[in-house]
Amino acid sequence: MAASNLTTKNVARLLDVSEATVKRWADDGLLSASKTAGGHRRFKIEEVARFRRERGISPGLAARQVETDHLPRPIVTAAQLRELLLSGDEARAADALIDSYLGGQNLSSLFDKTITDAMREIGDLWFKGELTVADEHLATHTILGALPKLKGILVPAEPLGLKAICCGIEDDLHELPVHLAGLILESEGWDVVNLGPNTPLFSLREMLIQTRPQLLCVSGKMLTDPDRTAIEYAQLRKATDKFGVPVVLGGEAFKNEVMRARFPATFYAEDFAGLVEFASSFCL
């Protein structure tokens, strides 16, 4: 689904009103739309975002502010998404995520309760020997392919003028958490530099000097050489302290108190909801 090709039904879910209301707004010139050869309305996401800002409409409040419509809320479960990912059905996985978002599920909940749980279930099945490495790789490839389609329909927040760097720790090839962190920060109005997984810490020091971000987010599933990484991390923290850059660490590698003592951070993100809450503190 292209960002400039939202249907009347998509917009209705996004604004929490009926399709008839969207059509009326379009006919009255309040919400610009184009028409296909078959006469169907299509809306640009930027136009929907403008309309929401000007009307002060936010998800979950639109129905009370505009009218009393009640729309169904399709929310894909972790188990349902897991099966779509294991089948490699990227299109249906993307549609399920988009429907859940347009149906009212916020991104942090979608990431924490649906995507993360689905991938954790897949990891557990692999550990038990019920899935192969190929199955796990297919699922990861499928969700990574579905995310850009979800991103295409997100209503962009007003730019905050704040920049964040997101990356994964060196020797860790798990890239999904990095993409999810970057996407959720972008949806909150941050300008994100996504360095991907397996990022050497020494390169982060150079990037800090080049970009001067307001936030550094590092994800880690596991550390192959904790002693070496701790030494390099201590050197990185000298740079972040010098430039006043808060550091967020997330992932299994930084969950226990022993590792947190070796890798001190400004904030430890237990989930994406926590990351959003911490990032929001910059706007207070």
C-alpha positions as CSV (number, residue, x, y, z in Angstrom):
1,M,0.0,0.0,0.0
2,A,1.6,3.3,-1.1
3,A,1.6,6.2,1.2
4,S,-0.2,8.3,-1.4
5,N,-2.9,5.6,-2.0
6,L,-5.1,5.4,1.1
7,T,-8.6,4.3,0.5
8,T,-11.7,5.8,2.1
9,K,-11.9,2.8,4.4
10,N,-8.2,3.3,5.5
11,V,-8.8,7.0,6.2
12,A,-12.0,6.2,8.1
13,R,-10.1,3.9,10.4
14,L,-7.3,6.3,10.8
15,L,-9.6,9.2,11.8
16,D,-12.0,6.9,13.7
17,V,-15.1,8.0,11.8
18,S,-17.4,6.4,9.2
19,E,-16.6,6.1,5.5
20,A,-19.6,8.3,4.8
21,T,-18.0,11.1,6.9
22,V,-14.8,10.8,5.0
23,K,-16.6,11.0,1.7
24,R,-18.6,14.0,2.9
25,W,-15.4,15.8,4.0
26,A,-13.9,15.0,0.6
27,D,-17.0,16.3,-1.3
28,D,-16.9,19.5,0.8
29,G,-13.3,20.1,-0.1
30,L,-12.1,19.7,3.5
31,L,-10.0,16.6,2.7
32,S,-8.3,16.6,-0.7
33,A,-8.5,13.3,-2.7
34,S,-7.8,12.1,-6.1
35,K,-9.9,9.5,-8.0
36,T,-8.9,6.3,-9.7
37,A,-10.1,5.5,-13.3
38,G,-12.9,3.6,-11.6
39,G,-14.0,6.6,-9.6
40,H,-12.7,5.5,-6.2
41,R,-11.2,8.1,-3.9
42,R,-7.5,7.9,-2.9
43,F,-5.9,10.1,-0.2
44,K,-2.3,11.0,0.5
45,I,-1.1,10.3,4.0
46,E,0.3,13.8,4.2
47,E,-3.2,15.2,3.5
48,V,-4.7,13.1,6.3
49,A,-1.9,14.2,8.7
50,R,-2.6,17.9,7.8
51,F,-6.4,17.4,8.4
52,R,-5.8,15.7,11.8
53,R,-3.5,18.5,13.0
54,E,-5.8,21.3,11.9
55,R,-8.8,19.6,13.4
56,G,-7.0,18.5,16.6
57,I,-8.0,14.9,15.9
58,S,-6.0,12.2,17.6
59,P,-6.5,8.4,17.6
60,G,-9.1,7.3,20.0
61,L,-10.5,10.9,20.4
62,A,-11.9,11.4,16.9
63,A,-15.2,9.7,17.4
64,R,-16.0,11.8,20.5
65,Q,-14.9,15.0,18.8
66,V,-16.6,14.5,15.5
67,E,-19.4,12.0,15.8
68,T,-20.5,8.9,17.6
69,D,-19.5,6.3,15.0
70,H,-18.1,3.1,16.4
71,L,-15.8,1.1,14.1
72,P,-14.5,-2.5,14.5
73,R,-11.0,-2.7,15.7
74,P,-9.1,-5.5,13.9
75,I,-6.1,-6.4,15.9
76,V,-3.9,-9.3,14.8
77,T,-2.7,-11.5,17.6
78,A,0.9,-12.6,18.0
79,A,-0.1,-16.2,17.2
80,Q,-1.8,-15.1,13.9
81,L,1.2,-13.0,12.9
82,R,3.5,-15.8,13.8
83,E,1.8,-18.1,11.3
84,L,1.9,-15.4,8.6
85,L,5.6,-14.9,9.1
86,L,6.4,-18.6,9.1
87,S,4.5,-18.9,5.8
88,G,6.5,-16.1,4.3
89,D,3.3,-14.2,3.5
90,E,4.7,-10.7,3.5
91,A,1.7,-9.0,1.9
92,R,-0.8,-10.5,4.4
93,A,1.5,-9.8,7.3
94,A,1.8,-6.1,6.3
95,D,-2.0,-5.9,5.8
96,A,-2.6,-7.4,9.3
97,L,-0.2,-4.8,10.9
98,I,-1.8,-2.0,8.9
99,D,-5.3,-3.0,9.8
100,S,-4.4,-3.2,13.5
101,Y,-2.8,0.2,13.4
102,L,-5.6,1.8,11.5
103,G,-8.0,0.0,13.9
104,G,-6.6,1.9,16.9
105,Q,-3.6,-0.2,18.2
106,N,-0.7,2.1,18.8
107,L,2.8,1.3,17.6
108,S,4.3,0.5,20.9
109,S,1.6,-2.0,21.6
110,L,1.8,-3.4,18.1
111,F,5.6,-3.8,18.5
112,D,5.6,-5.2,22.1
113,K,2.4,-7.3,22.1
114,T,2.3,-8.5,18.5
115,I,5.6,-8.4,16.6
116,T,8.0,-9.0,19.5
117,D,5.8,-11.8,21.0
118,A,5.4,-13.4,17.6
119,M,9.2,-13.5,17.0
120,R,9.8,-14.7,20.6
121,E,7.4,-17.6,20.0
122,I,9.2,-18.5,16.8
123,G,12.5,-18.4,18.7
124,D,11.1,-20.7,21.4
125,L,9.9,-23.2,18.7
126,W,13.3,-23.1,17.1
127,F,15.0,-23.8,20.5
128,K,12.7,-26.8,21.0
129,G,13.7,-28.2,17.6
130,E,10.2,-27.7,16.2
131,L,11.5,-25.1,13.6
132,T,14.6,-24.9,11.6
133,V,17.0,-22.0,11.2
134,A,15.6,-21.5,7.8
135,D,12.1,-21.1,9.3
136,E,13.4,-18.4,11.6
137,H,15.2,-16.6,8.8
138,L,12.1,-16.7,6.6
139,A,10.0,-15.2,9.4
140,T,12.6,-12.4,10.1
141,H,12.9,-11.6,6.4
142,T,9.1,-11.5,6.1
143,I,8.6,-9.1,9.0
144,L,11.4,-6.9,7.8
145,G,9.7,-6.7,4.4
146,A,6.3,-5.9,6.0
147,L,7.6,-3.0,8.1
148,P,8.2,-0.5,5.2
149,K,4.5,-1.0,4.2
150,L,3.4,-0.2,7.7
151,K,5.7,2.8,7.7
152,G,4.0,4.0,4.5
153,I,0.7,4.6,6.2
154,L,1.9,6.1,9.5
155,V,0.7,9.7,10.1
156,P,3.9,11.6,10.6
157,A,4.2,13.6,13.8
158,E,5.4,17.2,13.7
159,P,9.2,17.2,13.5
160,L,10.8,17.8,16.9
161,G,14.1,19.0,15.6
162,L,15.7,16.2,17.5
163,K,18.1,13.5,16.1
164,A,18.6,10.0,17.3
165,I,21.1,7.3,16.4
166,C,19.9,3.7,16.5
167,C,22.1,0.6,16.1
168,G,22.8,-2.9,17.2
169,I,25.9,-3.9,19.2
170,E,28.9,-5.3,17.4
171,D,28.8,-9.0,16.5
172,D,25.0,-9.1,17.0
173,L,23.2,-9.6,13.7
174,H,19.6,-9.2,15.1
175,E,18.4,-6.2,13.1
176,L,14.6,-6.2,13.8
177,P,14.9,-4.4,17.2
178,V,17.0,-1.7,15.6
179,H,14.4,-1.1,12.9
180,L,11.5,-1.1,15.3
181,A,13.3,1.4,17.6
182,G,14.0,3.7,14.7
183,L,10.5,3.4,13.3
184,I,8.8,4.2,16.6
185,L,11.1,7.2,17.2
186,E,10.4,8.5,13.7
187,S,6.7,8.2,14.3
188,E,7.2,10.4,17.4
189,G,8.8,13.2,15.3
190,W,12.5,12.3,15.7
191,D,15.0,12.4,12.8
192,V,16.6,8.9,13.0
193,V,20.0,7.8,11.7
194,N,19.7,4.0,11.6
195,L,23.1,2.3,11.5
196,G,21.6,-1.2,11.5
197,P,23.0,-4.2,13.5
198,N,26.6,-5.2,14.2
199,T,27.9,-1.7,14.7
200,P,31.4,-1.3,16.1
201,L,31.4,1.0,19.1
202,F,34.4,2.9,17.8
203,S,32.4,4.0,14.8
204,L,29.7,5.3,17.1
205,R,32.2,7.8,18.6
206,E,32.9,9.1,15.1
207,M,29.2,9.3,14.3
208,L,28.5,11.3,17.5
209,I,31.0,13.9,16.4
210,Q,29.6,14.1,12.9
211,T,25.9,14.2,13.7
212,R,25.7,15.5,17.3
213,P,22.5,13.6,18.1
214,Q,20.2,14.2,21.1
215,L,19.9,10.4,21.8
216,L,21.8,7.2,21.2
217,C,19.9,3.9,21.2
218,V,21.9,0.6,21.2
219,S,20.2,-2.8,21.0
220,G,21.9,-6.1,22.0
221,K,20.6,-9.7,22.0
222,M,23.9,-11.2,23.1
223,L,27.5,-10.1,23.6
224,T,30.2,-12.5,22.1
225,D,33.1,-10.8,24.0
226,P,31.7,-8.9,27.0
227,D,35.1,-7.9,28.4
228,R,36.3,-6.2,25.1
229,T,32.8,-4.7,24.6
230,A,32.8,-3.2,28.1
231,I,36.2,-1.5,27.5
232,E,35.0,-0.1,24.2
233,Y,31.7,0.9,25.7
234,A,33.5,2.8,28.5
235,Q,35.4,4.8,25.8
236,L,32.1,5.5,24.0
237,R,30.5,6.8,27.2
238,K,33.3,9.3,27.5
239,A,32.2,10.7,24.2
240,T,28.5,10.7,25.0
241,D,29.2,12.4,28.3
242,K,31.4,15.0,26.6
243,F,28.6,15.9,24.1
244,G,25.7,15.4,26.6
245,V,24.1,12.5,24.7
246,P,21.8,10.2,26.7
247,V,22.3,6.5,26.0
248,V,19.5,4.0,25.9
249,L,20.3,0.3,26.0
250,G,17.8,-2.3,25.1
251,G,17.6,-6.1,24.5
252,E,18.3,-9.3,26.3
253,A,22.0,-8.5,26.7
254,F,21.4,-5.7,29.1
255,K,18.6,-7.0,31.2
256,N,20.4,-8.4,34.3
257,E,21.9,-6.2,37.0
258,V,25.4,-7.5,36.5
259,M,25.5,-6.5,32.8
260,R,23.9,-3.1,33.7
261,A,26.7,-2.5,36.2
262,R,29.2,-3.1,33.4
263,F,27.3,-1.1,30.9
264,P,25.8,2.0,32.6
265,A,23.2,3.8,30.6
266,T,20.9,6.8,31.0
267,F,17.9,4.5,30.5
268,Y,17.3,0.8,30.0
269,A,14.4,0.1,27.7
270,E,12.4,-2.9,28.8
271,D,10.1,-2.6,25.9
272,F,9.1,-0.1,23.1
273,A,6.5,1.5,25.3
274,G,9.3,2.4,27.7
275,L,11.4,3.8,24.8
276,V,8.5,6.0,23.8
277,E,7.9,7.3,27.3
278,F,11.6,8.1,27.7
279,A,11.8,9.8,24.3
280,S,8.7,11.9,25.1
281,S,10.5,13.4,28.1
282,F,12.6,15.4,25.7
283,C,9.5,17.3,24.6
284,L,8.3,18.3,28.1
